[in-house]
Amino acid sequence: MTKLTKVSLVLTLGISSLIANSEINLNDNENINLILDSEVRNSIIGTYIEADNANINLNDNQNINIILDSEVTNSLIGTTIEAQNSTVNASGNTNINIVENSQVSGSIIGTHIRAR
């Protein structure tokens, strides 16, 4: 029997950003997100940026997120950057995250940068 992938409530696949008085440079990034036979709730899969009065350079990165046979709730998987009054340079990185046969809740998996 094949289990169906269930995605509910808040889910963001790929790049999401909340920007206030900031300069964000995103160039030549590759994001691949694959979710199979899984339940994802209130989570962000892929790159997430929230900036307040910050300069962020995120260039030439590869971000691959694979979720198989898992439950993910209230979590961030992939590159996460939260910056306030900061300069962040995160370029030329490869980020591969595999969640398999797991229950993930309230977690951050992958690169996480918080500059304040």
Rosetta silent file (secondary structure, phi, psi, omega in degrees, C-alpha in Angstrom):
SEQUENCE: MTKLTKVSLVLTLGISSLIANSEINLNDNENINLILDSEVRNSIIGTYIEADNANINLNDNQNINIILDSEVTNSLIGTTIEAQNSTVNASGNTNINIVENSQVSGSIIGTHIRAR
SCORE:     score description
SCORE:     0.000 S_00000001
   1 L     0.000  132.162 -179.509    0.000    0.000    0.000 S_00000001
   2 L   -88.997  128.314  177.228    1.364    3.407   -0.969 S_00000001
   3 L   -86.154  133.353 -179.561    1.302    6.096    1.667 S_00000001
   4 L   -85.623  147.036  175.599    0.356    9.519    0.336 S_00000001
   5 L   -78.357  128.981  179.710    2.347   12.605    1.126 S_00000001
   6 E  -117.018  122.882  178.060    0.326   15.020    3.249 S_00000001
   7 E  -122.126  124.788 -176.085    1.292   18.666    3.451 S_00000001
   8 E  -139.100  164.784 -179.896   -0.862   20.936    5.572 S_00000001
   9 E    56.779 -128.964 -174.168   -1.075   24.387    7.125 S_00000001
  10 E   -92.946  117.174  175.812    2.030   26.510    6.558 S_00000001
  11 E  -140.154  128.352  175.326    4.619   25.020    4.252 S_00000001
  12 E  -119.014  124.844  175.241    7.098   26.945    2.185 S_00000001
  13 E  -108.003  126.329 -179.956    9.132   25.159   -0.437 S_00000001
  14 L    97.192 -152.804 -173.150   12.102   27.069   -1.791 S_00000001
  15 L   -89.141  130.450  176.356   13.179   30.565   -0.894 S_00000001
  16 E  -128.392  144.771  179.882   11.059   32.699    1.423 S_00000001
  17 E  -148.936  145.655  171.423   12.038   36.110    2.755 S_00000001
  18 E  -124.580  115.434 -170.078   10.824   38.880    5.031 S_00000001
  19 E  -124.937  131.422  174.370   12.899   42.002    4.440 S_00000001
  20 E  -134.431  118.769  179.255   12.872   45.374    6.198 S_00000001
  21 L    50.409   44.518 -176.109   15.431   48.062    5.298 S_00000001
  22 L  -130.355  159.687  173.299   17.827   45.395    4.034 S_00000001
  23 E  -115.479  119.642 -177.500   19.866   44.535    0.982 S_00000001
  24 E  -118.749  125.373  176.065   19.636   40.885   -0.068 S_00000001
  25 E  -113.927  112.778  178.098   21.723   39.428   -2.907 S_00000001
  26 E  -122.719  108.313 -177.394   20.611   35.960   -4.068 S_00000001
  27 E  -136.509  138.889  173.364   22.345   34.829   -7.233 S_00000001
  28 L    54.395   40.956  175.673   22.983   31.466   -8.903 S_00000001
  29 L   -98.450  145.871  177.330   21.531   29.340   -6.095 S_00000001
  30 E  -118.526  123.911  178.920   20.045   25.893   -6.725 S_00000001
  31 E  -122.047  123.295  176.661   17.271   24.615   -4.459 S_00000001
  32 E  -125.799  123.365  179.547   15.847   21.116   -4.777 S_00000001
  33 E  -125.604  123.659 -178.801   13.185   19.940   -2.330 S_00000001
  34 E  -126.017  122.947  179.046   11.741   16.426   -2.494 S_00000001
  35 E  -126.119  119.113 -179.245    9.030   15.219   -0.105 S_00000001
  36 E  -130.830  136.814  175.953    7.706   11.667   -0.445 S_00000001
  37 L    48.047   46.465 -175.173    5.363    9.645    1.766 S_00000001
  38 L  -137.724  162.221  172.571    5.595   12.256    4.511 S_00000001
  39 E  -115.148  125.896  179.655    3.507   14.677    6.563 S_00000001
  40 E  -125.166  124.132 -178.347    4.781   18.250    6.813 S_00000001
  41 E  -133.228  137.027  174.931    3.002   20.814    9.027 S_00000001
  42 E    48.920   45.113 -174.721    3.860   24.431    9.952 S_00000001
  43 E  -135.096  161.658  175.185    7.342   24.087    8.503 S_00000001
  44 E  -119.601  124.017  178.598    9.659   25.665    5.957 S_00000001
  45 E  -112.090  116.584 -177.639   11.585   23.403    3.619 S_00000001
  46 L   116.637 -168.497 -175.937   14.326   25.233    1.713 S_00000001
  47 L   -73.726  133.547  177.743   16.035   28.604    2.139 S_00000001
  48 E  -130.140  130.723 -179.949   14.363   31.057    4.565 S_00000001
  49 E  -129.340  131.865  171.373   15.601   34.629    5.100 S_00000001
  50 E  -132.584  119.420 -173.471   14.329   37.202    7.577 S_00000001
  51 E  -132.166  140.113  175.659   16.315   40.436    7.668 S_00000001
  52 E  -134.113  110.188 -178.782   15.982   43.731    9.487 S_00000001
  53 L    54.922   51.453 -176.195   18.491   46.435    8.552 S_00000001
  54 L  -132.587  160.304  172.074   20.961   43.826    7.267 S_00000001
  55 E  -115.119  120.861 -177.755   23.124   43.063    4.249 S_00000001
  56 E  -125.253  128.373  175.377   22.937   39.454    3.107 S_00000001
  57 E  -117.660  113.165 -179.310   24.917   37.833    0.303 S_00000001
  58 E  -129.573   94.578 -171.943   23.768   34.301   -0.504 S_00000001
  59 E  -132.794  150.690  174.655   25.274   33.273   -3.827 S_00000001
  60 L    54.149   44.729  178.900   26.393   30.126   -5.670 S_00000001
  61 L  -109.952  149.756  171.921   24.864   27.707   -3.143 S_00000001
  62 E  -115.434  125.607 -177.231   23.344   24.265   -3.649 S_00000001
  63 E  -127.097  111.903 -178.692   20.556   23.354   -1.233 S_00000001
  64 E  -121.006  124.234 -179.768   19.050   19.844   -1.435 S_00000001
  65 E  -126.172  124.169 -179.245   16.375   18.696    1.027 S_00000001
  66 E  -125.231  125.673  178.750   14.894   15.197    0.926 S_00000001
  67 E  -123.993  117.790 -176.696   12.132   14.059    3.279 S_00000001
  68 E  -126.961  132.535  174.670   11.062   10.409    3.077 S_00000001
  69 L    45.607   49.619 -175.154    8.560    8.486    5.220 S_00000001
  70 L  -137.834  166.112  172.500    8.675   11.127    7.952 S_00000001
  71 E  -118.295  123.795 -179.850    6.611   13.562    9.988 S_00000001
  72 E  -123.192  124.138 -177.980    7.914   17.135   10.163 S_00000001
  73 E  -134.898  136.282  174.991    6.191   19.712   12.383 S_00000001
  74 L    48.975   48.101 -175.139    7.143   23.288   13.352 S_00000001
  75 L  -135.232  162.297  174.951   10.609   22.936   11.844 S_00000001
  76 E  -118.743  124.458  179.233   13.029   24.561    9.421 S_00000001
  77 E  -124.093  122.955 -176.251   14.916   22.290    7.042 S_00000001
  78 L   116.777 -164.119 -178.817   17.574   23.778    4.778 S_00000001
  79 L   -76.572  127.164  176.564   19.451   27.081    4.972 S_00000001
  80 E  -124.324  129.255  177.038   17.934   29.557    7.456 S_00000001
  81 E  -129.065  125.106  171.308   19.282   33.092    7.916 S_00000001
  82 E  -123.705  118.486 -176.223   17.876   35.596   10.413 S_00000001
  83 E  -132.156  139.126  177.222   19.881   38.819   10.519 S_00000001
  84 E  -137.983  124.298 -178.657   19.382   42.094   12.305 S_00000001
  85 L    51.290   43.820 -173.772   21.806   45.016   11.973 S_00000001
  86 L  -139.735  165.497  169.647   24.315   42.580   10.481 S_00000001
  87 E  -118.056  126.856 -178.910   26.235   41.605    7.381 S_00000001
  88 E  -124.017  125.111  174.537   26.052   37.939    6.390 S_00000001
  89 E  -116.910  108.808  179.758   28.126   36.373    3.609 S_00000001
  90 L  -131.922   85.143 -175.025   27.134   32.749    2.969 S_00000001
  91 L  -129.262  154.388  176.672   28.245   31.823   -0.521 S_00000001
  92 L    72.047   31.746 -177.798   29.707   28.788   -2.264 S_00000001
  93 L  -108.237  151.426  171.103   28.107   26.239    0.086 S_00000001
  94 E  -117.955  125.142 -176.032   26.543   22.834   -0.516 S_00000001
  95 E  -125.604  112.362  179.021   23.805   21.873    1.946 S_00000001
  96 E  -120.196  122.512 -179.453   22.280   18.370    1.742 S_00000001
  97 E  -125.162  126.452  177.730   19.659   17.321    4.309 S_00000001
  98 E  -123.743  122.067  176.038   17.992   13.913    4.361 S_00000001
  99 E  -115.341  115.263 -176.129   15.213   13.123    6.816 S_00000001
 100 E  -135.011  134.038  179.495   14.127    9.489    6.559 S_00000001
 101 L    49.680   50.005 -173.725   11.854    7.383    8.773 S_00000001
 102 L  -134.928  161.209  169.311   11.830   10.154   11.372 S_00000001
 103 E  -119.040  115.723 -176.549    9.621   12.359   13.494 S_00000001
 104 E  -117.794  128.583 -179.982   10.974   15.902   13.588 S_00000001
 105 E  -144.235  133.605  176.963    9.360   18.616   15.701 S_00000001
 106 L    59.735   39.261 -173.450   10.513   22.105   16.699 S_00000001
 107 L  -125.874  161.385  171.084   13.877   21.634   15.020 S_00000001
 108 E  -120.796  122.056 -179.912   16.296   23.289   12.645 S_00000001
 109 E  -119.181  127.504 -178.849   18.105   20.930   10.281 S_00000001
 110 L   107.515 -169.416 -178.141   20.849   22.224    8.009 S_00000001
 111 L   -65.990  132.464  177.241   22.787   25.482    8.008 S_00000001
 112 E  -134.364  123.630  179.230   21.402   28.075   10.420 S_00000001
 113 E  -121.955  127.528  176.196   22.860   31.597   10.729 S_00000001
 114 E  -131.978  106.681 -177.367   21.528   34.084   13.251 S_00000001
 115 E  -114.732  124.248 -178.250   23.385   37.382   13.380 S_00000001
 116 L  -135.438    0.000    0.000   22.173   40.142   15.687 S_00000001
